[in-house]
Amino acid sequence: MPNTTARLGLPMIAPSQAQKHVTHNEALQSLDALTQLVLAGLGSETPPAVPGMGDIHALGPAPTGAWAGQGGQLAQWVDPDWHFTPPQEGWRAWDLGAARPVVFDGAAWVPMTPDLDNLEGVGIGTASDAVNRLAVAAEASLFSHAGAGHQLKINKAAATDTCALLYQSGWVGHAEMGLAGDTDFHIKVSPDGSTWTEALVLDATTGHAGGAAVQSGPTDTTPGRLARADYAYGPGNLLGFVGETGGMPTGAVIERGSNANGSYVRFADGTQICWRTHAETSPSWVALGGGYRLSTSPVLQWAASFSDLPAICGHIKEYAFLTPGAFQNSTDFCSINVQSLTQPAGPLTFVMTALGRWF
């Protein structure tokens, strides 16, 4: 039969032992030291000058003085002597200096780290519950990096589920953003927590925006809505091809072009202006009553067609008193008639402008 207990090494009273109280008291002293173990010092090397009754020190590897040769032992002061006990793996104690629990791992006393995995809930400044497994009541919450960036991840089980951030006032929801029933990004707002408006929806495939905060069509001029690039105008589409469908502009605001027949400009409202010059280098005149008429009427093609007969005006550079007249007008060209009281000499340069509609 062993003389000491297996775990704490307490002395045992032998059969027919004399002075049994000595062994019994020694066992009580060991129990007093090791039960509810509190360490006045951890890694101690030098005995205190005035130790407190019952103080226990976990000794370092090379203690001195009265502790010499007792490295790694537990030293308890029981006046007038130090009593030494070898710790065993798994013993736990309270470190007075650091105000924390420690455990002996077989070689040293190390801080106890609780198992924080798979907790039922954590409440910081408040109580958690079955739904809100993590609950925090504080002025702020800080999530910082560990040397580089930092991501906050919110995951849902299926595409039709919801994962979102809900903003409340007085526990009533007024704004929510996240994946609401699909994989598009939604921003919703509510005045009362029950009626919700999807202010903005970002399509997960295209990245394009929709929702109540965005222009719904080319005729939507609701105040406060964001304009869409395909419905509104800016530097990128102010100039370009002007089109229309059913009288509604479908292209740019202004279109400018030129060809062998001159130049033109079209506006989204249907207005069109064409202009061109034409030179008669050797004009031929014929007598007409008391004056002269250009023998051949120049036919000028317009750079772009009109939808109806345009208004035409022009002048002749060389002769301010001569005014060309439209002898024949169509949606594609004009034929010019010129008359003069005297016979002009030299070339004629016609500068002609037509104003009408392209649709």
C-alpha positions as CSV (number, residue, x, y, z in Angstrom):
1,M,0.0,0.0,0.0
2,P,1.5,3.4,-1.0
3,N,2.4,5.9,1.7
4,T,1.0,9.0,-0.2
5,T,-2.1,9.7,-2.2
6,A,-1.9,9.4,-6.0
7,R,-2.8,13.0,-7.0
8,L,-1.8,15.4,-4.2
9,G,0.9,13.3,-2.6
10,L,-0.8,13.6,0.9
11,P,0.8,11.4,3.6
12,M,-1.3,8.4,4.7
13,I,-1.6,7.0,8.2
14,A,-0.1,3.6,8.4
15,P,-1.7,0.8,10.4
16,S,-0.7,0.8,14.1
17,Q,1.2,4.1,13.5
18,A,2.3,6.0,16.5
19,Q,1.6,9.7,16.7
20,K,-1.0,9.6,14.0
21,H,-1.8,13.2,14.5
22,V,1.6,14.2,12.9
23,T,0.8,12.5,9.6
24,H,-2.8,13.8,9.8
25,N,-1.7,17.4,10.3
26,E,0.8,17.2,7.5
27,A,-1.9,16.0,5.1
28,L,-4.2,18.9,6.3
29,Q,-1.3,21.3,5.7
30,S,-0.8,20.0,2.1
31,L,-4.6,20.2,1.5
32,D,-4.6,23.8,2.7
33,A,-1.8,24.7,0.3
34,L,-3.1,22.9,-2.8
35,T,-6.8,23.3,-2.5
36,Q,-8.0,26.6,-4.0
37,L,-4.4,27.2,-5.0
38,V,-3.4,30.9,-5.0
39,L,0.1,31.9,-6.2
40,A,1.7,35.0,-4.5
41,G,4.5,34.8,-7.1
42,L,5.0,33.1,-10.5
43,G,8.5,32.3,-11.7
44,S,9.9,33.5,-8.4
45,E,13.7,33.2,-7.8
46,T,14.4,35.0,-4.5
47,P,12.5,34.3,-1.3
48,P,10.8,37.4,0.2
49,A,12.4,38.9,3.2
50,V,9.1,38.8,5.2
51,P,6.9,36.1,3.7
52,G,3.2,36.0,4.6
53,M,1.8,33.1,6.5
54,G,0.6,30.5,3.9
55,D,2.0,32.4,0.9
56,I,2.8,30.1,-2.0
57,H,5.3,30.8,-4.8
58,A,5.7,28.9,-8.1
59,L,9.5,28.9,-8.3
60,G,11.5,29.6,-11.4
61,P,14.2,27.3,-12.8
62,A,17.1,28.6,-10.6
63,P,15.9,29.9,-7.3
64,T,18.3,31.1,-4.6
65,G,18.6,31.3,-0.8
66,A,16.2,29.1,1.1
67,W,14.8,28.0,-2.3
68,A,18.1,26.8,-3.8
69,G,17.8,23.5,-5.5
70,Q,14.0,23.6,-5.6
71,G,13.5,24.9,-9.2
72,G,10.0,24.4,-10.5
73,Q,8.5,23.5,-7.0
74,L,5.7,25.1,-5.2
75,A,7.1,26.8,-2.1
76,Q,4.7,27.5,0.9
77,W,5.7,29.5,3.9
78,V,4.5,27.8,7.1
79,D,6.4,29.5,9.9
80,P,9.2,28.9,10.5
81,D,10.0,26.9,7.3
82,W,9.3,26.7,3.6
83,H,7.5,23.6,2.4
84,F,8.0,22.4,-1.1
85,T,5.6,20.4,-3.3
86,P,6.2,19.4,-7.0
87,P,3.2,20.5,-9.1
88,Q,1.6,18.0,-11.4
89,E,0.3,18.5,-15.0
90,G,-3.2,19.9,-15.0
91,W,-3.1,21.7,-11.6
92,R,-4.8,25.0,-11.7
93,A,-4.1,28.2,-9.7
94,W,-4.9,31.9,-9.4
95,D,-2.0,34.2,-10.3
96,L,-2.4,37.1,-7.9
97,G,0.1,39.3,-9.7
98,A,-1.6,39.1,-13.1
99,A,-5.1,38.5,-11.7
100,R,-5.8,35.5,-14.0
101,P,-6.0,31.7,-13.8
102,V,-3.0,29.6,-14.8
103,V,-2.5,25.9,-15.4
104,F,0.6,23.8,-15.0
105,D,1.3,22.1,-18.4
106,G,3.9,19.7,-17.1
107,A,6.8,22.1,-17.6
108,A,5.5,25.6,-16.7
109,W,2.6,27.6,-15.4
110,V,0.7,29.1,-18.4
111,P,-2.4,31.3,-18.7
112,M,-5.6,29.3,-19.0
113,T,-7.3,29.9,-22.4
114,P,-11.0,29.1,-22.4
115,D,-12.5,27.2,-25.3
116,L,-14.4,29.9,-27.2
117,D,-15.5,27.7,-30.1
118,N,-19.2,26.7,-30.5
119,L,-20.5,28.9,-27.8
120,E,-24.3,29.1,-27.3
121,G,-24.1,32.9,-27.2
122,V,-22.0,35.9,-26.2
123,G,-23.5,39.0,-24.7
124,I,-21.2,42.1,-24.3
125,G,-22.9,44.7,-22.1
126,T,-26.2,43.0,-22.8
127,A,-27.7,39.5,-23.0
128,S,-27.7,37.3,-26.1
129,D,-30.6,35.1,-27.1
130,A,-31.5,32.2,-29.4
131,V,-31.7,34.5,-32.5
132,N,-29.1,37.1,-31.6
133,R,-26.3,34.8,-30.6
134,L,-23.9,37.7,-30.4
135,A,-25.2,40.9,-28.7
136,V,-23.2,44.0,-28.1
137,A,-24.4,47.1,-26.2
138,A,-21.7,49.8,-26.6
139,E,-21.0,53.2,-28.1
140,A,-19.1,51.7,-30.9
141,S,-17.7,48.4,-32.2
142,L,-14.2,48.2,-33.7
143,F,-13.1,45.7,-36.3
144,S,-9.5,46.4,-37.3
145,H,-6.8,44.8,-39.5
146,A,-4.2,42.3,-38.5
147,G,-1.4,43.8,-40.6
148,A,-3.2,44.3,-43.9
149,G,-6.9,44.7,-44.9
150,H,-10.1,43.6,-43.1
151,Q,-13.3,42.0,-44.4
152,L,-16.6,41.7,-42.7
153,K,-18.4,38.7,-44.1
154,I,-22.2,38.0,-44.0
155,N,-23.2,34.6,-45.5
156,K,-26.6,33.1,-46.3
157,A,-27.5,29.5,-47.0
158,A,-29.4,29.9,-50.3
159,A,-29.9,32.6,-53.0
160,T,-33.6,33.0,-52.0
161,D,-32.6,33.8,-48.3
162,T,-31.7,37.2,-47.0
163,C,-28.4,38.5,-45.6
164,A,-28.5,42.2,-44.9
165,L,-27.7,45.1,-42.5
166,L,-30.9,46.4,-40.9
167,Y,-30.8,49.9,-39.4
168,Q,-33.4,50.6,-36.7
169,S,-34.6,53.5,-34.5
170,G,-36.4,52.5,-31.3
171,W,-36.2,48.9,-32.6
172,V,-38.2,49.9,-35.7
173,G,-36.5,49.2,-39.0
174,H,-36.1,52.2,-41.4
175,A,-33.3,51.1,-43.7
176,E,-31.9,47.8,-45.0
177,M,-29.1,46.9,-47.4
178,G,-27.8,43.6,-48.6
179,L,-29.0,40.5,-50.5
180,A,-32.8,40.4,-50.1
181,G,-34.1,37.2,-51.6
182,D,-31.7,37.0,-54.5
183,T,-28.1,37.9,-55.4
184,D,-28.7,41.5,-56.4
185,F,-27.7,44.2,-54.0
186,H,-30.8,46.0,-52.5
187,I,-31.1,49.2,-50.5
188,K,-34.6,49.6,-49.0
189,V,-36.1,52.3,-46.8
190,S,-39.2,52.5,-44.7
191,P,-41.0,55.2,-42.7
192,D,-42.6,52.8,-40.2
193,G,-40.9,49.4,-40.4
194,S,-43.7,47.8,-42.3
195,T,-44.0,49.6,-45.7
196,W,-40.7,49.3,-47.6
197,T,-39.5,51.0,-50.8
198,E,-36.6,49.5,-52.8
199,A,-34.7,52.7,-53.4
200,L,-31.8,51.1,-55.2
201,V,-31.2,47.7,-56.8
202,L,-27.8,46.8,-58.3
203,D,-28.1,43.9,-60.8
204,A,-25.6,41.2,-59.8
205,T,-24.9,40.3,-63.5
206,T,-24.7,43.7,-65.2
207,G,-24.0,46.0,-62.3
208,H,-26.7,48.3,-63.6
209,A,-28.9,50.3,-61.2
210,G,-32.7,50.3,-60.8
211,G,-35.2,51.0,-58.1
212,A,-37.4,53.9,-57.0
213,A,-34.4,56.3,-56.8
214,V,-33.5,55.8,-60.5
215,Q,-35.2,57.2,-63.6
216,S,-37.6,54.5,-65.0
217,G,-37.7,55.6,-68.6
218,P,-36.9,58.5,-71.0
219,T,-40.1,60.3,-70.1
220,D,-39.6,60.0,-66.3
221,T,-38.8,63.4,-65.0
222,T,-39.7,62.7,-61.3
223,P,-37.9,65.2,-59.1
224,G,-35.1,63.7,-57.0
225,R,-34.5,60.6,-59.1
226,L,-31.1,59.7,-60.5
227,A,-30.8,60.0,-64.3
228,R,-29.8,57.0,-66.3
229,A,-27.1,57.2,-69.0
230,D,-29.5,55.9,-71.7
231,Y,-32.3,58.2,-70.7
232,A,-30.5,61.4,-69.8
233,Y,-27.8,63.5,-71.6
234,G,-24.2,64.4,-70.8
235,P,-20.9,65.0,-72.5
236,G,-20.8,61.4,-73.7
237,N,-24.1,61.4,-75.6
238,L,-25.0,65.1,-76.2
239,L,-23.4,64.9,-79.6
240,G,-24.0,61.9,-81.8
241,F,-26.6,60.2,-84.0
242,V,-30.0,61.7,-83.6
243,G,-32.9,59.3,-83.8
244,E,-36.5,59.0,-82.9
245,T,-39.3,56.5,-82.4
246,G,-42.9,57.6,-82.5
247,G,-41.7,61.2,-82.1
248,M,-39.6,60.4,-79.0
249,P,-35.8,61.0,-79.3
250,T,-33.8,57.9,-79.1
251,G,-30.3,59.2,-79.8
252,A,-28.2,62.2,-79.0
253,V,-29.3,65.8,-78.7
254,I,-27.4,67.2,-81.6
255,E,-26.1,65.6,-84.7
256,R,-23.6,67.3,-87.0
257,G,-22.5,66.1,-90.4
258,S,-21.2,67.1,-93.9
259,N,-20.8,65.5,-97.3
260,A,-20.3,66.6,-100.9
261,N,-23.6,68.4,-100.7
262,G,-22.7,70.6,-97.8
263,S,-23.3,70.5,-94.1
264,Y,-26.2,69.9,-91.7
265,V,-27.1,69.9,-88.1
266,R,-30.1,68.0,-86.5
267,F,-31.6,68.5,-83.1
268,A,-33.5,65.9,-81.0
269,D,-36.7,67.9,-81.3
270,G,-36.8,67.4,-85.1
271,T,-35.3,70.7,-86.2
272,Q,-32.8,70.5,-89.1
273,I,-30.6,73.1,-90.7
274,C,-28.7,72.5,-94.0
275,W,-26.2,74.9,-95.6
276,R,-23.9,74.8,-98.6
277,T,-22.1,76.9,-101.2
278,H,-22.3,76.6,-105.0
279,A,-20.0,78.3,-107.6
280,E,-21.1,79.3,-111.1
281,T,-17.7,80.1,-112.6
282,S,-19.0,81.1,-116.1
283,P,-22.6,82.0,-115.7
284,S,-24.7,82.5,-118.8
285,W,-27.4,85.3,-118.9
286,V,-30.4,85.8,-121.1
287,A,-32.4,89.0,-121.6
288,L,-35.7,89.1,-119.9
289,G,-38.0,92.1,-120.4
290,G,-36.0,95.1,-118.9
291,G,-33.3,92.9,-117.4
292,Y,-31.5,89.6,-117.4
293,R,-32.0,86.1,-116.1
294,L,-29.5,83.3,-115.4
295,S,-30.0,81.0,-118.3
296,T,-29.6,77.8,-116.3
297,S,-31.0,77.5,-112.8
298,P,-28.5,75.7,-110.5
299,V,-29.9,72.6,-108.7
300,L,-28.4,72.3,-105.2
301,Q,-28.8,69.0,-103.3
302,W,-29.0,69.2,-99.5
303,A,-26.6,67.3,-97.3
304,A,-29.6,65.6,-95.5
305,S,-33.2,65.1,-96.4
306,F,-36.1,67.0,-94.8
307,S,-39.4,65.5,-93.9
308,D,-41.3,68.4,-95.4
309,L,-40.4,71.4,-97.6
310,P,-37.9,73.6,-95.7
311,A,-37.6,77.4,-95.7
312,I,-34.8,78.6,-97.9
313,C,-32.7,81.7,-97.8
314,G,-29.4,82.7,-99.4
315,H,-27.2,85.3,-100.9
316,I,-24.5,85.8,-103.6
317,K,-21.1,86.7,-102.3
318,E,-20.0,88.8,-105.3
319,Y,-23.2,90.9,-105.7
320,A,-24.9,92.1,-102.6
321,F,-27.8,93.5,-104.7
322,L,-28.6,90.0,-106.2
323,T,-30.8,87.8,-104.2
324,P,-31.2,84.2,-105.3
325,G,-34.8,82.9,-105.3
326,A,-36.0,79.3,-104.9
327,F,-37.4,78.5,-108.3
328,Q,-38.2,74.9,-107.2
329,N,-38.1,73.4,-103.7
330,S,-38.2,69.8,-102.5
331,T,-37.3,67.9,-99.4
332,D,-33.9,67.0,-101.0
333,F,-32.8,69.9,-103.2
334,C,-33.6,73.4,-104.4
335,S,-33.4,74.9,-107.9
336,I,-32.3,78.6,-107.9
337,N,-33.7,81.4,-110.1
338,V,-31.6,84.6,-110.4
339,Q,-32.7,87.8,-112.1
340,S,-30.9,91.2,-112.4
341,L,-31.6,94.6,-114.0
342,T,-28.0,94.6,-115.3
343,Q,-25.9,91.8,-116.6
344,P,-23.4,90.8,-113.9
345,A,-19.9,90.0,-115.0
346,G,-17.8,87.3,-113.5
347,P,-18.5,84.2,-111.4
348,L,-21.3,83.8,-108.9
349,T,-21.0,82.1,-105.5
350,F,-24.3,81.0,-103.9
351,V,-24.5,80.6,-100.1
352,M,-27.7,78.8,-99.3
353,T,-29.4,77.8,-96.1
354,A,-32.5,75.6,-95.5
355,L,-34.4,75.3,-92.2
356,G,-37.0,72.6,-91.6
357,R,-37.6,69.3,-89.9
358,W,-36.1,65.9,-90.2
359,F,-39.1,64.2,-88.7
